[in-house]
């Protein structure tokens, strides 16, 4: 069971992605099956500029809430931006790489949840 901090962070990240019109936002609760994080949040952008804008907004909104990013990879190429916040990991893909890496399949033992589950 994820703690309230992880839930709060996941909700902020989800809303930041939603605010910039991310495509197909998915939240996977991996807390029971992994020590890596409590939640994966996966979303797509329609082009490189949007992928970067999505990542920028997540970083800005979580930063404003007092949750600094621990590590980020892939920003320059914007094919797959991975943002590690400890309790949550945000993955922002372009459409092609999201299909290729298919994290939803790889992490299918996790529980897919809705934004409402984070309330």
TORLUM-420359 format. One record per residue (C-alpha): x, y, z; residue in three letters. Coordinates in pm, whole numbers, plus 50000, padded with zeros to 5 digits. Each point is the difference from the previous one (the first is absolute). Layout:
N
<rec><xx>X</xx><yy>Y</yy><zz>Z</zz><code>ALA</code></rec>
...
REM end
This chain:
119
<rec><xx>50000</xx><yy>50000</yy><zz>50000</zz><code>UNK</code></rec>
<rec><xx>50151</xx><yy>50328</yy><zz>49887</zz><code>UNK</code></rec>
<rec><xx>50031</xx><yy>50280</yy><zz>50250</zz><code>UNK</code></rec>
<rec><xx>49818</xx><yy>50331</yy><zz>49978</zz><code>UNK</code></rec>
<rec><xx>50311</xx><yy>50184</yy><zz>49872</zz><code>UNK</code></rec>
<rec><xx>50030</xx><yy>49766</yy><zz>49700</zz><code>UNK</code></rec>
<rec><xx>49627</xx><yy>50040</yy><zz>49930</zz><code>UNK</code></rec>
<rec><xx>50025</xx><yy>50379</yy><zz>50019</zz><code>UNK</code></rec>
<rec><xx>50300</xx><yy>50001</yy><zz>49767</zz><code>UNK</code></rec>
<rec><xx>49829</xx><yy>49768</yy><zz>49752</zz><code>UNK</code></rec>
<rec><xx>49688</xx><yy>50220</yy><zz>49998</zz><code>UNK</code></rec>
<rec><xx>50205</xx><yy>50315</yy><zz>49934</zz><code>UNK</code></rec>
<rec><xx>50194</xx><yy>49829</yy><zz>49721</zz><code>UNK</code></rec>
<rec><xx>49678</xx><yy>49866</yy><zz>49843</zz><code>UNK</code></rec>
<rec><xx>49838</xx><yy>50344</yy><zz>50007</zz><code>UNK</code></rec>
<rec><xx>50315</xx><yy>50162</yy><zz>49856</zz><code>UNK</code></rec>
<rec><xx>49990</xx><yy>49753</yy><zz>49709</zz><code>UNK</code></rec>
<rec><xx>49626</xx><yy>50047</yy><zz>49956</zz><code>UNK</code></rec>
<rec><xx>50044</xx><yy>50378</yy><zz>50000</zz><code>UNK</code></rec>
<rec><xx>50233</xx><yy>49979</yy><zz>49698</zz><code>UNK</code></rec>
<rec><xx>49770</xx><yy>49757</yy><zz>49811</zz><code>UNK</code></rec>
<rec><xx>50203</xx><yy>49681</yy><zz>50043</zz><code>UNK</code></rec>
<rec><xx>49868</xx><yy>49699</yy><zz>49812</zz><code>UNK</code></rec>
<rec><xx>49891</xx><yy>49682</yy><zz>50184</zz><code>UNK</code></rec>
<rec><xx>50121</xx><yy>50071</yy><zz>50355</zz><code>UNK</code></rec>
<rec><xx>50036</xx><yy>49674</yy><zz>50193</zz><code>UNK</code></rec>
<rec><xx>50073</xx><yy>49958</yy><zz>50371</zz><code>UNK</code></rec>
<rec><xx>50139</xx><yy>49666</yy><zz>50113</zz><code>UNK</code></rec>
<rec><xx>50023</xx><yy>49924</yy><zz>50371</zz><code>UNK</code></rec>
<rec><xx>50320</xx><yy>49795</yy><zz>50027</zz><code>UNK</code></rec>
<rec><xx>50044</xx><yy>50040</yy><zz>50376</zz><code>UNK</code></rec>
<rec><xx>49913</xx><yy>49636</yy><zz>50072</zz><code>UNK</code></rec>
<rec><xx>50231</xx><yy>49855</yy><zz>49733</zz><code>UNK</code></rec>
<rec><xx>50304</xx><yy>50227</yy><zz>49993</zz><code>UNK</code></rec>
<rec><xx>50232</xx><yy>50191</yy><zz>50229</zz><code>UNK</code></rec>
<rec><xx>50078</xx><yy>50244</yy><zz>49716</zz><code>UNK</code></rec>
<rec><xx>49699</xx><yy>50226</yy><zz>50065</zz><code>UNK</code></rec>
<rec><xx>49634</xx><yy>50000</yy><zz>50100</zz><code>UNK</code></rec>
<rec><xx>49863</xx><yy>50128</yy><zz>49670</zz><code>UNK</code></rec>
<rec><xx>50090</xx><yy>50014</yy><zz>49634</zz><code>UNK</code></rec>
<rec><xx>49824</xx><yy>50272</yy><zz>49808</zz><code>UNK</code></rec>
<rec><xx>50019</xx><yy>49948</yy><zz>49625</zz><code>UNK</code></rec>
<rec><xx>49886</xx><yy>50249</yy><zz>49737</zz><code>UNK</code></rec>
<rec><xx>50059</xx><yy>50089</yy><zz>49638</zz><code>UNK</code></rec>
<rec><xx>50049</xx><yy>50319</yy><zz>49807</zz><code>UNK</code></rec>
<rec><xx>49919</xx><yy>50045</yy><zz>49634</zz><code>UNK</code></rec>
<rec><xx>50340</xx><yy>50149</yy><zz>49908</zz><code>UNK</code></rec>
<rec><xx>50339</xx><yy>50076</yy><zz>50156</zz><code>UNK</code></rec>
<rec><xx>49903</xx><yy>50352</yy><zz>50104</zz><code>UNK</code></rec>
<rec><xx>49691</xx><yy>49873</yy><zz>50183</zz><code>UNK</code></rec>
<rec><xx>50196</xx><yy>49718</yy><zz>50165</zz><code>UNK</code></rec>
<rec><xx>50244</xx><yy>50261</yy><zz>50136</zz><code>UNK</code></rec>
<rec><xx>49714</xx><yy>50234</yy><zz>50102</zz><code>UNK</code></rec>
<rec><xx>49834</xx><yy>49714</yy><zz>50190</zz><code>UNK</code></rec>
<rec><xx>50323</xx><yy>49923</yy><zz>50186</zz><code>UNK</code></rec>
<rec><xx>50058</xx><yy>50371</yy><zz>50070</zz><code>UNK</code></rec>
<rec><xx>49653</xx><yy>50039</yy><zz>50150</zz><code>UNK</code></rec>
<rec><xx>50036</xx><yy>49690</yy><zz>50219</zz><code>UNK</code></rec>
<rec><xx>50334</xx><yy>50130</yy><zz>50129</zz><code>UNK</code></rec>
<rec><xx>49860</xx><yy>50349</yy><zz>50058</zz><code>UNK</code></rec>
<rec><xx>49684</xx><yy>49886</yy><zz>50182</zz><code>UNK</code></rec>
<rec><xx>50173</xx><yy>49741</yy><zz>50219</zz><code>UNK</code></rec>
<rec><xx>50276</xx><yy>50251</yy><zz>50074</zz><code>UNK</code></rec>
<rec><xx>49744</xx><yy>50263</yy><zz>50109</zz><code>UNK</code></rec>
<rec><xx>49851</xx><yy>49738</yy><zz>50234</zz><code>UNK</code></rec>
<rec><xx>50343</xx><yy>49938</yy><zz>50155</zz><code>UNK</code></rec>
<rec><xx>50089</xx><yy>49674</yy><zz>49825</zz><code>UNK</code></rec>
<rec><xx>50334</xx><yy>50035</yy><zz>49822</zz><code>UNK</code></rec>
<rec><xx>50091</xx><yy>49764</yy><zz>49720</zz><code>UNK</code></rec>
<rec><xx>50278</xx><yy>49756</yy><zz>50090</zz><code>UNK</code></rec>
<rec><xx>50103</xx><yy>49915</yy><zz>49644</zz><code>UNK</code></rec>
<rec><xx>49887</xx><yy>50041</yy><zz>49641</zz><code>UNK</code></rec>
<rec><xx>50103</xx><yy>49836</yy><zz>49675</zz><code>UNK</code></rec>
<rec><xx>49910</xx><yy>50044</yy><zz>49635</zz><code>UNK</code></rec>
<rec><xx>49893</xx><yy>50364</yy><zz>49997</zz><code>UNK</code></rec>
<rec><xx>50214</xx><yy>50109</yy><zz>49707</zz><code>UNK</code></rec>
<rec><xx>49883</xx><yy>49728</yy><zz>49759</zz><code>UNK</code></rec>
<rec><xx>49643</xx><yy>50006</yy><zz>50139</zz><code>UNK</code></rec>
<rec><xx>49925</xx><yy>49643</yy><zz>49886</zz><code>UNK</code></rec>
<rec><xx>49960</xx><yy>49879</yy><zz>50359</zz><code>UNK</code></rec>
<rec><xx>50053</xx><yy>50234</yy><zz>50293</zz><code>UNK</code></rec>
<rec><xx>50037</xx><yy>49821</yy><zz>50332</zz><code>UNK</code></rec>
<rec><xx>49952</xx><yy>50214</yy><zz>50310</zz><code>UNK</code></rec>
<rec><xx>50089</xx><yy>49841</yy><zz>50333</zz><code>UNK</code></rec>
<rec><xx>49841</xx><yy>50150</yy><zz>50310</zz><code>UNK</code></rec>
<rec><xx>50073</xx><yy>49706</yy><zz>50228</zz><code>UNK</code></rec>
<rec><xx>49642</xx><yy>49909</yy><zz>50097</zz><code>UNK</code></rec>
<rec><xx>49877</xx><yy>50049</yy><zz>49644</zz><code>UNK</code></rec>
<rec><xx>50161</xx><yy>49962</yy><zz>49660</zz><code>UNK</code></rec>
<rec><xx>49855</xx><yy>50192</yy><zz>49707</zz><code>UNK</code></rec>
<rec><xx>50053</xx><yy>49870</yy><zz>49647</zz><code>UNK</code></rec>
<rec><xx>49916</xx><yy>50235</yy><zz>49712</zz><code>UNK</code></rec>
<rec><xx>50023</xx><yy>49840</yy><zz>49658</zz><code>UNK</code></rec>
<rec><xx>49947</xx><yy>50082</yy><zz>49638</zz><code>UNK</code></rec>
<rec><xx>49740</xx><yy>49763</yy><zz>49850</zz><code>UNK</code></rec>
<rec><xx>50247</xx><yy>49774</yy><zz>49820</zz><code>UNK</code></rec>
<rec><xx>50224</xx><yy>49936</yy><zz>50301</zz><code>UNK</code></rec>
<rec><xx>49704</xx><yy>49946</yy><zz>50232</zz><code>UNK</code></rec>
<rec><xx>49879</xx><yy>49721</yy><zz>49776</zz><code>UNK</code></rec>
<rec><xx>50350</xx><yy>49857</yy><zz>49966</zz><code>UNK</code></rec>
<rec><xx>50087</xx><yy>49991</yy><zz>50372</zz><code>UNK</code></rec>
<rec><xx>49644</xx><yy>49912</yy><zz>50112</zz><code>UNK</code></rec>
<rec><xx>50054</xx><yy>50062</yy><zz>50372</zz><code>UNK</code></rec>
<rec><xx>49636</xx><yy>49919</yy><zz>50071</zz><code>UNK</code></rec>
<rec><xx>50066</xx><yy>49643</yy><zz>49886</zz><code>UNK</code></rec>
<rec><xx>50332</xx><yy>49969</yy><zz>50181</zz><code>UNK</code></rec>
<rec><xx>49842</xx><yy>50126</yy><zz>50326</zz><code>UNK</code></rec>
<rec><xx>49667</xx><yy>49819</yy><zz>49956</zz><code>UNK</code></rec>
<rec><xx>50037</xx><yy>49847</yy><zz>50347</zz><code>UNK</code></rec>
<rec><xx>49949</xx><yy>50350</yy><zz>50136</zz><code>UNK</code></rec>
<rec><xx>49650</xx><yy>50137</yy><zz>50049</zz><code>UNK</code></rec>
<rec><xx>49878</xx><yy>50257</yy><zz>49748</zz><code>UNK</code></rec>
<rec><xx>49814</xx><yy>50267</yy><zz>50192</zz><code>UNK</code></rec>
<rec><xx>49810</xx><yy>50320</yy><zz>49919</zz><code>UNK</code></rec>
<rec><xx>50060</xx><yy>50359</yy><zz>50102</zz><code>UNK</code></rec>
<rec><xx>49702</xx><yy>49963</yy><zz>50236</zz><code>UNK</code></rec>
<rec><xx>50180</xx><yy>49719</yy><zz>50184</zz><code>UNK</code></rec>
<rec><xx>50265</xx><yy>50255</yy><zz>50098</zz><code>UNK</code></rec>
<rec><xx>49751</xx><yy>50231</yy><zz>50178</zz><code>UNK</code></rec>
REM end
